[in-house]
Amino acid sequence: MSGAPKKPARWQGSDAALHAVQVAFDVEAAVLEAVRRAAFANNLSNSDQIRHILGLAVSRRPKRLRLTVTLTPEDYETLGNRYGLATENRLAIKERVTQALIDFAGKPE
């Protein structure tokens, strides 16, 4: 009997990802802005844009199109009050926020 437990089959392909290391670069604002603009123009994530700049392989798997934001309990209270919803009704609040973002996208600048 070996000491390490056997990995489930669905985890077998994750070994390479476990050895990857995320690297952060401290750069001036102009560099950050240039990478972000290029990523947007090329429909890439910032990370994939950096890989492209460096001549590294870029995954062509479809990206999940989503926006994220961290909401505190106080944020949920504010949004619940704004939309006339119970603070605990986070799904309904999320639906209203999603609609607010959709409405924002439809407005001319």
N, CA, C and O atoms as a DFTB+ gen file, in Angstrom:
436 C
 N C O
     1  1       0.853      -1.184       0.000
     2  2       0.000       0.000       0.000
     3  2       0.891       1.238       0.000
     4  3       1.741       1.383       0.879
     5  1       0.713       2.123      -0.961
     6  2       1.530       3.331      -1.030
     7  2       0.994       4.369      -0.059
     8  3      -0.174       4.321       0.329
     9  1       1.862       5.324       0.339
    10  2       1.487       6.342       1.308
    11  2       0.577       7.411       0.743
    12  3      -0.218       7.992       1.481
    13  1       0.675       7.690      -0.562
    14  2      -0.139       8.746      -1.170
    15  2      -1.455       8.179      -1.669
    16  3      -1.475       7.135      -2.320
    17  1      -2.562       8.863      -1.367
    18  2      -3.848       8.390      -1.873
    19  2      -3.921       8.583      -3.386
    20  3      -3.329       9.508      -3.942
    21  1      -4.663       7.686      -4.035
    22  2      -4.819       7.770      -5.492
    23  2      -5.736       8.938      -5.840
    24  3      -6.773       9.142      -5.208
    25  1      -5.329       9.714      -6.873
    26  2      -6.130      10.862      -7.316
    27  2      -7.308      10.374      -8.143
    28  3      -7.192       9.395      -8.881
    29  1      -8.447      11.060      -8.021
    30  2      -9.570      10.733      -8.899
    31  2      -9.186      10.978     -10.357
    32  3      -8.337      11.824     -10.638
    33  1      -9.790      10.261     -11.268
    34  2      -9.470      10.359     -12.695
    35  2      -9.597      11.789     -13.202
    36  3      -8.789      12.219     -14.026
    37  1     -10.585      12.530     -12.733
    38  2     -10.794      13.893     -13.232
    39  2      -9.690      14.845     -12.789
    40  3      -9.593      15.950     -13.322
    41  1      -8.856      14.450     -11.829
    42  2      -7.756      15.289     -11.359
    43  2      -6.425      14.904     -11.987
    44  3      -5.421      15.581     -11.766
    45  1      -6.399      13.826     -12.767
    46  2      -5.149      13.314     -13.306
    47  2      -4.408      14.338     -14.161
    48  3      -3.177      14.373     -14.133
    49  1      -5.120      15.174     -14.921
    50  2      -4.485      16.133     -15.818
    51  2      -4.071      17.429     -15.162
    52  3      -3.579      18.323     -15.850
    53  1      -4.246      17.570     -13.863
    54  2      -3.975      18.843     -13.195
    55  2      -2.548      18.969     -12.666
    56  3      -2.201      20.004     -12.095
    57  1      -1.717      17.950     -12.840
    58  2      -0.362      17.998     -12.288
    59  2       0.447      19.178     -12.806
    60  3       1.137      19.838     -12.029
    61  1       0.375      19.455     -14.110
    62  2       1.143      20.574     -14.679
    63  2       0.691      21.895     -14.067
    64  3       1.522      22.752     -13.764
    65  1      -0.595      22.066     -13.887
    66  2      -1.107      23.309     -13.306
    67  2      -0.643      23.475     -11.863
    68  3      -0.443      24.598     -11.402
    69  1      -0.474      22.380     -11.156
    70  2      -0.028      22.463      -9.769
    71  2       1.412      22.968      -9.665
    72  3       1.810      23.506      -8.632
    73  1       2.183      22.796     -10.726
    74  2       3.570      23.232     -10.713
    75  2       3.748      24.629     -11.310
    76  3       4.850      25.175     -11.262
    77  1       2.699      25.211     -11.864
    78  2       2.773      26.559     -12.423
    79  2       2.871      27.562     -11.279
    80  3       2.349      27.327     -10.189
    81  1       3.538      28.672     -11.536
    82  2       3.724      29.706     -10.526
    83  2       3.209      31.016     -11.090
    84  3       3.596      31.425     -12.184
    85  1       2.339      31.670     -10.344
    86  2       1.858      32.976     -10.782
    87  2       2.919      34.018     -10.450
    88  3       3.448      34.048      -9.339
    89  1       3.221      34.866     -11.420
    90  2       4.250      35.883     -11.255
    91  2       3.600      37.255     -11.405
    92  3       2.836      37.486     -12.342
    93  1       3.906      38.160     -10.483
    94  2       3.389      39.524     -10.546
    95  2       4.521      40.452     -10.962
    96  3       5.666      40.275     -10.545
    97  1       4.198      41.432     -11.778
    98  2       5.181      42.389     -12.262
    99  2       4.815      43.774     -11.760
   100  3       3.700      44.248     -11.980
   101  1       5.756      44.420     -11.084
   102  2       5.558      45.796     -10.643
   103  2       6.091      46.702     -11.738
   104  3       7.301      46.821     -11.932
   105  1       5.175      47.336     -12.448
   106  2       5.546      48.186     -13.580
   107  2       4.854      49.533     -13.433
   108  3       3.931      49.683     -12.633
   109  1       5.305      50.507     -14.208
   110  2       4.682      51.825     -14.154
   111  2       3.309      51.778     -14.818
   112  3       2.996      50.851     -15.565
   113  1       2.515      52.775     -14.538
   114  2       1.133      52.828     -15.013
   115  2       1.036      52.741     -16.532
   116  3       0.102      52.129     -17.051
   117  1       1.968      53.334     -17.249
   118  2       1.911      53.319     -18.717
   119  2       2.027      51.903     -19.265
   120  3       1.363      51.565     -20.245
   121  1       2.863      51.070     -18.647
   122  2       3.013      49.681     -19.085
   123  2       1.735      48.912     -18.788
   124  3       1.237      48.173     -19.638
   125  1       1.209      49.085     -17.593
   126  2      -0.032      48.424     -17.199
   127  2      -1.165      48.792     -18.151
   128  3      -1.913      47.925     -18.603
   129  1      -1.285      50.074     -18.448
   130  2      -2.337      50.536     -19.351
   131  2      -2.156      49.975     -20.756
   132  3      -3.134      49.575     -21.388
   133  1      -0.921      49.938     -21.255
   134  2      -0.664      49.409     -22.603
   135  2      -1.039      47.937     -22.702
   136  3      -1.623      47.511     -23.699
   137  1      -0.709      47.157     -21.679
   138  2      -1.052      45.726     -21.686
   139  2      -2.565      45.559     -21.621
   140  3      -3.130      44.742     -22.348
   141  1      -3.219      46.319     -20.764
   142  2      -4.682      46.207     -20.638
   143  2      -5.394      46.602     -21.933
   144  3      -6.347      45.943     -22.349
   145  1      -4.925      47.680     -22.565
   146  2      -5.541      48.116     -23.826
   147  2      -5.342      47.068     -24.918
   148  3      -6.269      46.771     -25.673
   149  1      -4.135      46.508     -25.002
   150  2      -3.865      45.475     -26.010
   151  2      -4.704      44.235     -25.735
   152  3      -5.235      43.626     -26.664
   153  1      -4.826      43.859     -24.475
   154  2      -5.638      42.698     -24.120
   155  2      -7.091      42.921     -24.531
   156  3      -7.733      42.031     -25.090
   157  1      -7.597      44.108     -24.251
   158  2      -8.975      44.422     -24.636
   159  2      -9.136      44.372     -26.149
   160  3     -10.082      43.772     -26.661
   161  1      -8.205      45.006     -26.864
   162  2      -8.282      45.044     -28.328
   163  2      -8.183      43.650     -28.938
   164  3      -8.790      43.381     -29.975
   165  1      -7.427      42.768     -28.305
   166  2      -7.236      41.414     -28.819
   167  2      -8.187      40.399     -28.219
   168  3      -8.085      39.205     -28.503
   169  1      -9.120      40.867     -27.382
   170  2     -10.093      40.003     -26.714
   171  2      -9.385      38.905     -25.920
   172  3      -9.760      37.733     -25.976
   173  1      -8.359      39.310     -25.185
   174  2      -7.602      38.395     -24.354
   175  2      -7.659      38.863     -22.901
   176  3      -7.948      40.027     -22.624
   177  1      -7.383      37.950     -21.989
   178  2      -7.200      38.351     -20.600
   179  2      -5.849      39.049     -20.505
   180  3      -5.009      38.904     -21.393
   181  1      -5.640      39.799     -19.442
   182  2      -4.340      40.444     -19.254
   183  2      -3.232      39.398     -19.235
   184  3      -2.171      39.598     -19.827
   185  1      -3.479      38.289     -18.556
   186  2      -2.495      37.216     -18.468
   187  2      -2.173      36.639     -19.843
   188  3      -1.005      36.435     -20.174
   189  1      -3.205      36.377     -20.645
   190  2      -2.966      35.847     -21.993
   191  2      -2.252      36.864     -22.870
   192  3      -1.448      36.483     -23.721
   193  1      -2.529      38.152     -22.682
   194  2      -1.830      39.187     -23.452
   195  2      -0.346      39.182     -23.109
   196  3       0.496      39.299     -23.999
   197  1      -0.022      39.047     -21.835
   198  2       1.383      38.982     -21.432
   199  2       2.043      37.754     -22.053
   200  3       3.169      37.840     -22.544
   201  1       1.350      36.603     -22.036
   202  2       1.904      35.393     -22.660
   203  2       2.149      35.638     -24.149
   204  3       3.165      35.206     -24.693
   205  1       1.222      36.328     -24.804
   206  2       1.367      36.643     -26.229
   207  2       2.590      37.539     -26.461
   208  3       3.378      37.293     -27.374
   209  1       2.742      38.560     -25.647
   210  2       3.890      39.473     -25.764
   211  2       5.200      38.705     -25.607
   212  3       6.178      38.984     -26.301
   213  1       5.213      37.742     -24.696
   214  2       6.427      36.975     -24.411
   215  2       6.654      35.817     -25.377
   216  3       7.652      35.104     -25.276
   217  1       5.722      35.634     -26.316
   218  2       5.868      34.547     -27.280
   219  2       5.579      33.179     -26.701
   220  3       6.062      32.171     -27.217
   221  1       4.789      33.130     -25.624
   222  2       4.409      31.867     -25.005
   223  2       3.066      31.393     -25.551
   224  3       2.297      32.184     -26.098
   225  1       2.794      30.124     -25.402
   226  2       1.523      29.564     -25.869
   227  2       0.366      30.221     -25.120
   228  3       0.433      30.459     -23.915
   229  1      -0.678      30.502     -25.862
   230  2      -1.895      31.088     -25.296
   231  2      -3.023      30.113     -25.540
   232  3      -3.248      29.683     -26.671
   233  1      -3.733      29.762     -24.480
   234  2      -4.841      28.829     -24.595
   235  2      -5.943      29.434     -25.455
   236  3      -6.306      30.596     -25.272
   237  1      -6.459      28.679     -26.359
   238  2      -7.547      29.165     -27.209
   239  2      -8.895      28.606     -26.765
   240  3      -9.875      28.639     -27.510
   241  1      -8.922      28.095     -25.543
   242  2     -10.200      27.646     -25.005
   243  2     -11.113      28.847     -24.842
   244  3     -10.652      29.939     -24.508
   245  1     -12.382      28.658     -25.070
   246  2     -13.295      29.793     -24.879
   247  2     -13.250      30.286     -23.435
   248  3     -13.241      29.490     -22.495
   249  1     -13.222      31.576     -23.276
   250  2     -13.205      32.173     -21.949
   251  2     -14.640      32.350     -21.466
   252  3     -15.545      32.640     -22.248
   253  1     -14.824      32.173     -20.183
   254  2     -16.124      32.432     -19.589
   255  2     -16.254      33.944     -19.453
   256  3     -15.492      34.578     -18.723
   257  1     -17.221      34.512     -20.157
   258  2     -17.404      35.964     -20.137
   259  2     -18.147      36.357     -18.872
   260  3     -19.338      36.089     -18.714
   261  1     -17.415      36.996     -17.983
   262  2     -18.037      37.425     -16.734
   263  2     -17.258      38.583     -16.149
   264  3     -16.075      38.772     -16.430
   265  1     -17.939      39.338     -15.345
   266  2     -17.342      40.412     -14.573
   267  2     -17.436      40.007     -13.111
   268  3     -18.390      39.343     -12.706
   269  1     -16.459      40.400     -12.329
   270  2     -16.509      40.071     -10.905
   271  2     -16.326      41.323     -10.069
   272  3     -15.664      42.278     -10.475
   273  1     -16.920      41.292      -8.913
   274  2     -16.753      42.350      -7.923
   275  2     -16.948      41.685      -6.558
   276  3     -17.747      40.759      -6.425
   277  1     -16.232      42.149      -5.564
   278  2     -16.395      41.642      -4.209
   279  2     -17.392      42.533      -3.490
   280  3     -17.227      43.751      -3.430
   281  1     -18.427      41.911      -2.945
   282  2     -19.467      42.657      -2.223
   283  2     -19.425      42.279      -0.749
   284  3     -19.420      41.099      -0.398
   285  1     -19.394      43.278       0.093
   286  2     -19.411      43.076       1.546
   287  2     -20.862      42.947       2.005
   288  3     -21.781      43.252       1.245
   289  1     -21.073      42.501       3.235
   290  2     -22.448      42.486       3.765
   291  2     -23.091      43.880       3.721
   292  3     -24.293      44.009       3.490
   293  1     -22.276      44.917       3.944
   294  2     -22.805      46.289       3.878
   295  2     -23.228      46.634       2.449
   296  3     -24.222      47.331       2.245
   297  1     -22.470      46.144       1.456
   298  2     -22.839      46.376       0.057
   299  2     -24.183      45.724      -0.249
   300  3     -25.030      46.319      -0.915
   301  1     -24.377      44.494       0.243
   302  2     -25.658      43.823       0.012
   303  2     -26.802      44.577       0.682
   304  3     -27.913      44.635       0.155
   305  1     -26.520      45.153       1.848
   306  2     -27.549      45.940       2.528
   307  2     -27.899      47.180       1.698
   308  3     -29.075      47.495       1.516
   309  1     -26.884      47.877       1.201
   310  2     -27.106      49.065       0.367
   311  2     -27.894      48.701      -0.885
   312  3     -28.866      49.372      -1.234
   313  1     -27.465      47.628      -1.563
   314  2     -28.146      47.224      -2.800
   315  2     -29.554      46.720      -2.526
   316  3     -30.476      46.999      -3.293
   317  1     -29.723      45.987      -1.447
   318  2     -31.062      45.522      -1.078
   319  2     -32.001      46.696      -0.856
   320  3     -33.138      46.687      -1.327
   321  1     -31.524      47.704      -0.141
   322  2     -32.339      48.907       0.091
   323  2     -32.632      49.623      -1.225
   324  3     -33.755      50.076      -1.448
   325  1     -31.622      49.727      -2.101
   326  2     -31.798      50.412      -3.379
   327  2     -32.875      49.725      -4.216
   328  3     -33.704      50.389      -4.838
   329  1     -32.858      48.401      -4.226
   330  2     -33.772      47.654      -5.092
   331  2     -35.023      47.175      -4.362
   332  3     -35.842      46.474      -4.956
   333  1     -35.188      47.531      -3.110
   334  2     -36.367      47.120      -2.357
   335  2     -36.407      45.621      -2.117
   336  3     -37.471      45.005      -2.156
   337  1     -35.233      45.036      -1.869
   338  2     -35.121      43.592      -1.657
   339  2     -34.511      43.319      -0.291
   340  3     -33.799      44.156       0.264
   341  1     -34.798      42.148       0.238
   342  2     -34.189      41.745       1.502
   343  2     -32.696      41.535       1.287
   344  3     -32.278      40.982       0.269
   345  1     -31.908      41.973       2.236
   346  2     -30.453      41.836       2.146
   347  2     -30.049      40.381       1.931
   348  3     -29.072      40.108       1.233
   349  1     -30.778      39.461       2.513
   350  2     -30.467      38.034       2.412
   351  2     -30.794      37.455       1.039
   352  3     -30.333      36.362       0.709
   353  1     -31.573      38.162       0.241
   354  2     -31.974      37.665      -1.075
   355  2     -30.891      38.001      -2.101
   356  3     -31.103      38.802      -3.012
   357  1     -29.733      37.375      -1.934
   358  2     -28.569      37.706      -2.749
   359  2     -28.759      37.366      -4.223
   360  3     -28.230      38.066      -5.087
   361  1     -29.493      36.321      -4.521
   362  2     -29.729      35.963      -5.922
   363  2     -30.525      37.062      -6.628
   364  3     -30.184      37.457      -7.743
   365  1     -31.576      37.553      -5.988
   366  2     -32.376      38.631      -6.591
   367  2     -31.544      39.903      -6.736
   368  3     -31.665      40.621      -7.728
   369  1     -30.701      40.175      -5.741
   370  2     -29.823      41.355      -5.825
   371  2     -28.867      41.184      -6.992
   372  3     -28.648      42.120      -7.760
   373  1     -28.294      39.989      -7.130
   374  2     -27.375      39.731      -8.245
   375  2     -28.081      39.938      -9.582
   376  3     -27.494      40.500     -10.507
   377  1     -29.325      39.494      -9.696
   378  2     -30.080      39.676     -10.942
   379  2     -30.298      41.157     -11.240
   380  3     -30.200      41.578     -12.392
   381  1     -30.591      41.940     -10.219
   382  2     -30.800      43.380     -10.421
   383  2     -29.498      44.078     -10.799
   384  3     -29.499      44.973     -11.645
   385  1     -28.389      43.678     -10.181
   386  2     -27.087      44.252     -10.515
   387  2     -26.709      43.875     -11.946
   388  3     -26.188      44.706     -12.690
   389  1     -26.970      42.629     -12.331
   390  2     -26.700      42.205     -13.705
   391  2     -27.463      43.082     -14.681
   392  3     -26.907      43.506     -15.695
   393  1     -28.720      43.361     -14.395
   394  2     -29.519      44.211     -15.271
   395  2     -28.976      45.635     -15.299
   396  3     -28.988      46.282     -16.346
   397  1     -28.500      46.127     -14.157
   398  2     -27.916      47.479     -14.104
   399  2     -26.677      47.541     -15.009
   400  3     -26.457      48.542     -15.690
   401  1     -25.874      46.478     -15.017
   402  2     -24.683      46.449     -15.880
   403  2     -25.080      46.385     -17.350
   404  3     -24.459      47.029     -18.195
   405  1     -26.108      45.613     -17.650
   406  2     -26.605      45.525     -19.023
   407  2     -27.123      46.887     -19.469
   408  3     -26.847      47.323     -20.587
   409  1     -27.859      47.549     -18.615
   410  2     -28.365      48.889     -18.933
   411  2     -27.203      49.859     -19.150
   412  3     -27.230      50.672     -20.075
   413  1     -26.181      49.770     -18.293
   414  2     -25.008      50.625     -18.440
   415  2     -24.351      50.421     -19.794
   416  3     -23.958      51.390     -20.443
   417  1     -24.227      49.179     -20.225
   418  2     -23.564      48.871     -21.494
   419  2     -24.339      49.426     -22.680
   420  3     -23.746      49.703     -23.723
   421  1     -25.639      49.594     -22.545
   422  2     -26.460      50.088     -23.635
   423  2     -26.481      51.602     -23.757
   424  3     -26.991      52.141     -24.739
   425  1     -25.921      52.302     -22.749
   426  2     -25.924      53.760     -22.773
   427  2     -24.765      54.266     -23.608
   428  3     -23.657      53.738     -23.513
   429  1     -25.003      55.291     -24.432
   430  2     -23.882      55.903     -25.163
   431  2     -23.000      56.667     -24.173
   432  3     -23.482      57.191     -23.169
   433  1     -21.694      56.719     -24.475
   434  2     -20.772      57.443     -23.585
   435  2     -20.837      58.913     -23.783
   436  3     -20.124      59.659     -23.111
